[in-house]
Amino acid sequence: MNYIIGKIEKNKRYRTVKINYLADECGFRDVHTFIRSFKIRTGEVPTKYIQNLSSENSEEA
């Protein structure tokens, strides 16, 4: 999970891919399990986490 979170934070391309791609990159076969695990780790579902990252970055620019 830390791997994909790092990718999302450092590489903007990962913010535009589908959630099932992110799940697959982490080795999750089930996207719902990935989303649940992601939320436990970050406190947010992946789409919300990515939205917040994107808005933070646009505010810094």
N, CA, C and O atoms as CSV, one atom per row, in Angstrom:
chain,resi,resn,atom,element,x,y,z
A,1,MET,N,N,0.826,-1.190,0.000
A,1,MET,CA,C,0.000,0.000,0.000
A,1,MET,C,C,0.872,1.256,0.000
A,1,MET,O,O,0.567,2.223,-0.698
A,2,ASN,N,N,1.943,1.245,0.772
A,2,ASN,CA,C,2.835,2.406,0.791
A,2,ASN,C,C,3.411,2.679,-0.597
A,2,ASN,O,O,3.639,3.828,-0.975
A,3,TYR,N,N,3.641,1.603,-1.345
A,3,TYR,CA,C,4.173,1.732,-2.700
A,3,TYR,C,C,3.250,2.588,-3.566
A,3,TYR,O,O,3.699,3.540,-4.205
A,4,ILE,N,N,1.973,2.251,-3.587
A,4,ILE,CA,C,1.053,2.956,-4.478
A,4,ILE,C,C,0.765,4.360,-3.966
A,4,ILE,O,O,0.566,5.275,-4.765
A,5,ILE,N,N,0.739,4.546,-2.664
A,5,ILE,CA,C,0.543,5.892,-2.110
A,5,ILE,C,C,1.706,6.787,-2.528
A,5,ILE,O,O,1.505,7.941,-2.907
A,6,GLY,N,N,2.909,6.257,-2.457
A,6,GLY,CA,C,4.079,7.013,-2.904
A,6,GLY,C,C,4.006,7.356,-4.380
A,6,GLY,O,O,4.347,8.468,-4.785
A,7,LYS,N,N,3.562,6.402,-5.181
A,7,LYS,CA,C,3.424,6.645,-6.623
A,7,LYS,C,C,2.399,7.745,-6.888
A,7,LYS,O,O,2.625,8.623,-7.721
A,8,ILE,N,N,1.280,7.694,-6.184
A,8,ILE,CA,C,0.228,8.704,-6.364
A,8,ILE,C,C,0.750,10.086,-5.976
A,8,ILE,O,O,0.463,11.075,-6.650
A,9,GLU,N,N,1.510,10.147,-4.898
A,9,GLU,CA,C,2.012,11.434,-4.427
A,9,GLU,C,C,3.091,12.008,-5.338
A,9,GLU,O,O,3.153,13.223,-5.525
A,10,LYS,N,N,3.937,11.158,-5.903
A,10,LYS,CA,C,5.089,11.633,-6.668
A,10,LYS,C,C,4.858,11.708,-8.174
A,10,LYS,O,O,5.501,12.503,-8.860
A,11,ASN,N,N,3.954,10.896,-8.688
A,11,ASN,CA,C,3.772,10.802,-10.129
A,11,ASN,C,C,2.323,11.139,-10.484
A,11,ASN,O,O,1.412,10.358,-10.208
A,12,LYS,N,N,2.120,12.285,-11.088
A,12,LYS,CA,C,0.760,12.741,-11.398
A,12,LYS,C,C,0.013,11.793,-12.329
A,12,LYS,O,O,-1.218,11.780,-12.334
A,13,ARG,N,N,0.730,11.010,-13.106
A,13,ARG,CA,C,0.076,10.048,-13.999
A,13,ARG,C,C,-0.777,9.060,-13.203
A,13,ARG,O,O,-1.840,8.640,-13.659
A,14,TYR,N,N,-0.310,8.698,-12.022
A,14,TYR,CA,C,-1.052,7.743,-11.192
A,14,TYR,C,C,-2.348,8.340,-10.645
A,14,TYR,O,O,-3.207,7.610,-10.149
A,15,ARG,N,N,-2.487,9.636,-10.733
A,15,ARG,CA,C,-3.719,10.285,-10.266
A,15,ARG,C,C,-4.820,10.234,-11.312
A,15,ARG,O,O,-5.967,10.581,-11.028
A,16,THR,N,N,-4.478,9.804,-12.519
A,16,THR,CA,C,-5.464,9.778,-13.597
A,16,THR,C,C,-5.869,8.367,-14.005
A,16,THR,O,O,-6.787,8.197,-14.809
A,17,VAL,N,N,-5.204,7.364,-13.467
A,17,VAL,CA,C,-5.540,5.986,-13.849
A,17,VAL,C,C,-6.752,5.500,-13.065
A,17,VAL,O,O,-7.114,6.073,-12.038
A,18,LYS,N,N,-7.358,4.457,-13.553
A,18,LYS,CA,C,-8.525,3.882,-12.882
A,18,LYS,C,C,-8.103,3.199,-11.578
A,18,LYS,O,O,-6.980,2.713,-11.443
A,19,ILE,N,N,-9.020,3.180,-10.644
A,19,ILE,CA,C,-8.749,2.600,-9.329
A,19,ILE,C,C,-8.401,1.116,-9.445
A,19,ILE,O,O,-7.567,0.618,-8.689
A,20,ASN,N,N,-9.021,0.414,-10.372
A,20,ASN,CA,C,-8.690,-1.010,-10.513
A,20,ASN,C,C,-7.242,-1.208,-10.968
A,20,ASN,O,O,-6.634,-2.231,-10.654
A,21,TYR,N,N,-6.688,-0.247,-11.699
A,21,TYR,CA,C,-5.268,-0.318,-12.064
A,21,TYR,C,C,-4.397,-0.169,-10.818
A,21,TYR,O,O,-3.425,-0.904,-10.641
A,22,LEU,N,N,-4.749,0.783,-9.960
A,22,LEU,CA,C,-4.001,0.974,-8.718
A,22,LEU,C,C,-4.081,-0.278,-7.852
A,22,LEU,O,O,-3.086,-0.704,-7.264
A,23,ALA,N,N,-5.269,-0.860,-7.781
A,23,ALA,CA,C,-5.454,-2.083,-7.001
A,23,ALA,C,C,-4.567,-3.196,-7.543
A,23,ALA,O,O,-3.907,-3.903,-6.781
A,24,ASP,N,N,-4.557,-3.343,-8.847
A,24,ASP,CA,C,-3.742,-4.378,-9.482
A,24,ASP,C,C,-2.253,-4.143,-9.224
A,24,ASP,O,O,-1.507,-5.093,-8.987
A,25,GLU,N,N,-1.824,-2.896,-9.269
A,25,GLU,CA,C,-0.425,-2.560,-8.998
A,25,GLU,C,C,-0.008,-2.979,-7.587
A,25,GLU,O,O,1.155,-3.299,-7.342
A,26,CYS,N,N,-0.966,-2.974,-6.673
A,26,CYS,CA,C,-0.690,-3.371,-5.281
A,26,CYS,C,C,-0.889,-4.862,-5.052
A,26,CYS,O,O,-0.614,-5.370,-3.965
A,27,GLY,N,N,-1.362,-5.559,-6.069
A,27,GLY,CA,C,-1.577,-6.992,-5.929
A,27,GLY,C,C,-2.961,-7.379,-5.435
A,27,GLY,O,O,-3.189,-8.530,-5.062
A,28,PHE,N,N,-3.882,-6.432,-5.429
A,28,PHE,CA,C,-5.256,-6.728,-5.020
A,28,PHE,C,C,-6.042,-7.219,-6.228
A,28,PHE,O,O,-6.025,-6.592,-7.287
A,29,ARG,N,N,-6.722,-8.330,-6.064
A,29,ARG,CA,C,-7.583,-8.826,-7.138
A,29,ARG,C,C,-8.955,-8.169,-7.090
A,29,ARG,O,O,-9.627,-8.029,-8.112
A,30,ASP,N,N,-9.356,-7.773,-5.901
A,30,ASP,CA,C,-10.681,-7.181,-5.717
A,30,ASP,C,C,-10.530,-5.694,-5.411
A,30,ASP,O,O,-9.887,-5.319,-4.430
A,31,VAL,N,N,-11.119,-4.856,-6.247
A,31,VAL,CA,C,-10.988,-3.412,-6.087
A,31,VAL,C,C,-11.626,-2.933,-4.781
A,31,VAL,O,O,-11.151,-1.975,-4.172
A,32,HIS,N,N,-12.692,-3.594,-4.355
A,32,HIS,CA,C,-13.352,-3.183,-3.112
A,32,HIS,C,C,-12.463,-3.425,-1.897
A,32,HIS,O,O,-12.455,-2.631,-0.956
A,33,THR,N,N,-11.725,-4.509,-1.923
A,33,THR,CA,C,-10.776,-4.790,-0.842
A,33,THR,C,C,-9.660,-3.748,-0.848
A,33,THR,O,O,-9.225,-3.289,0.208
A,34,PHE,N,N,-9.205,-3.380,-2.035
A,34,PHE,CA,C,-8.184,-2.341,-2.156
A,34,PHE,C,C,-8.687,-1.021,-1.580
A,34,PHE,O,O,-7.988,-0.372,-0.802
A,35,ILE,N,N,-9.890,-0.629,-1.961
A,35,ILE,CA,C,-10.452,0.637,-1.482
A,35,ILE,C,C,-10.572,0.626,0.038
A,35,ILE,O,O,-10.237,1.608,0.700
A,36,ARG,N,N,-11.043,-0.469,0.578
A,36,ARG,CA,C,-11.187,-0.593,2.032
A,36,ARG,C,C,-9.822,-0.492,2.716
A,36,ARG,O,O,-9.679,0.207,3.719
A,37,SER,N,N,-8.835,-1.181,2.183
A,37,SER,CA,C,-7.485,-1.143,2.749
A,37,SER,C,C,-6.865,0.244,2.620
A,37,SER,O,O,-6.204,0.726,3.539
A,38,PHE,N,N,-7.084,0.874,1.481
A,38,PHE,CA,C,-6.566,2.216,1.248
A,38,PHE,C,C,-7.152,3.190,2.267
A,38,PHE,O,O,-6.440,4.027,2.823
A,39,LYS,N,N,-8.454,3.072,2.503
A,39,LYS,CA,C,-9.116,3.964,3.450
A,39,LYS,C,C,-8.608,3.737,4.873
A,39,LYS,O,O,-8.440,4.692,5.631
A,40,ILE,N,N,-8.367,2.497,5.232
A,40,ILE,CA,C,-7.816,2.206,6.558
A,40,ILE,C,C,-6.443,2.864,6.698
A,40,ILE,O,O,-6.121,3.419,7.749
A,41,ARG,N,N,-5.648,2.801,5.652
A,41,ARG,CA,C,-4.274,3.330,5.690
A,41,ARG,C,C,-4.230,4.858,5.666
A,41,ARG,O,O,-3.425,5.469,6.369
A,42,THR,N,N,-5.103,5.479,4.848
A,42,THR,CA,C,-5.013,6.931,4.642
A,42,THR,C,C,-6.144,7.721,5.286
A,42,THR,O,O,-6.029,8.931,5.478
A,43,GLY,N,N,-7.230,7.045,5.617
A,43,GLY,CA,C,-8.395,7.740,6.153
A,43,GLY,C,C,-9.354,8.219,5.077
A,43,GLY,O,O,-10.398,8.797,5.380
A,44,GLU,N,N,-8.999,7.980,3.815
A,44,GLU,CA,C,-9.838,8.404,2.694
A,44,GLU,C,C,-9.842,7.327,1.615
A,44,GLU,O,O,-8.894,6.553,1.484
A,45,VAL,N,N,-10.922,7.292,0.848
A,45,VAL,CA,C,-10.940,6.399,-0.307
A,45,VAL,C,C,-9.993,6.972,-1.359
A,45,VAL,O,O,-9.706,8.169,-1.336
A,46,PRO,N,N,-9.502,6.144,-2.279
A,46,PRO,CA,C,-8.503,6.618,-3.245
A,46,PRO,C,C,-8.925,7.852,-4.047
A,46,PRO,O,O,-8.122,8.767,-4.233
A,47,THR,N,N,-10.159,7.890,-4.518
A,47,THR,CA,C,-10.573,9.042,-5.331
A,47,THR,C,C,-10.532,10.338,-4.530
A,47,THR,O,O,-10.097,11.369,-5.043
A,48,LYS,N,N,-10.975,10.297,-3.297
A,48,LYS,CA,C,-10.955,11.492,-2.447
A,48,LYS,C,C,-9.513,11.883,-2.120
A,48,LYS,O,O,-9.171,13.066,-2.126
A,49,TYR,N,N,-8.681,10.901,-1.840
A,49,TYR,CA,C,-7.268,11.151,-1.546
A,49,TYR,C,C,-6.600,11.846,-2.733
A,49,TYR,O,O,-5.858,12.813,-2.560
A,50,ILE,N,N,-6.868,11.350,-3.926
A,50,ILE,CA,C,-6.283,11.925,-5.140
A,50,ILE,C,C,-6.823,13.335,-5.382
A,50,ILE,O,O,-6.067,14.233,-5.751
A,51,GLN,N,N,-8.118,13.531,-5.177
A,51,GLN,CA,C,-8.699,14.870,-5.329
A,51,GLN,C,C,-8.039,15.859,-4.379
A,51,GLN,O,O,-7.700,16.975,-4.771
A,52,ASN,N,N,-7.860,15.449,-3.138
A,52,ASN,CA,C,-7.232,16.331,-2.156
A,52,ASN,C,C,-5.786,16.640,-2.521
A,52,ASN,O,O,-5.340,17.779,-2.376
A,53,LEU,N,N,-5.056,15.644,-2.989
A,53,LEU,CA,C,-3.674,15.873,-3.424
A,53,LEU,C,C,-3.633,16.856,-4.589
A,53,LEU,O,O,-2.812,17.773,-4.617
A,54,SER,N,N,-4.516,16.654,-5.531
A,54,SER,CA,C,-4.540,17.515,-6.712
A,54,SER,C,C,-4.894,18.945,-6.338
A,54,SER,O,O,-4.313,19.889,-6.874
A,55,SER,N,N,-5.839,19.114,-5.427
A,55,SER,CA,C,-6.216,20.473,-5.030
A,55,SER,C,C,-5.111,21.130,-4.208
A,55,SER,O,O,-4.896,22.337,-4.325
A,56,GLU,N,N,-4.413,20.366,-3.388
A,56,GLU,CA,C,-3.281,20.912,-2.632
A,56,GLU,C,C,-2.192,21.384,-3.588
A,56,GLU,O,O,-1.621,22.459,-3.406
A,57,ASN,N,N,-1.909,20.582,-4.598
A,57,ASN,CA,C,-0.862,20.942,-5.559
A,57,ASN,C,C,-1.251,22.152,-6.393
A,57,ASN,O,O,-0.393,22.968,-6.729
A,58,SER,N,N,-2.525,22.283,-6.732
A,58,SER,CA,C,-2.940,23.433,-7.532
A,58,SER,C,C,-2.913,24.710,-6.691
A,58,SER,O,O,-2.693,25.795,-7.230
A,59,GLU,N,N,-3.130,24.597,-5.394
A,59,GLU,CA,C,-3.053,25.761,-4.512
A,59,GLU,C,C,-1.614,26.227,-4.339
A,59,GLU,O,O,-1.360,27.418,-4.153
A,60,GLU,N,N,-0.663,25.281,-4.399
A,60,GLU,CA,C,0.748,25.620,-4.233
A,60,GLU,C,C,1.312,26.303,-5.470
A,60,GLU,O,O,2.285,27.051,-5.379
A,61,ALA,N,N,0.710,26.051,-6.614
A,61,ALA,CA,C,1.236,26.591,-7.883
A,61,ALA,C,C,0.992,28.072,-8.030
A,61,ALA,O,O,1.375,28.665,-9.039
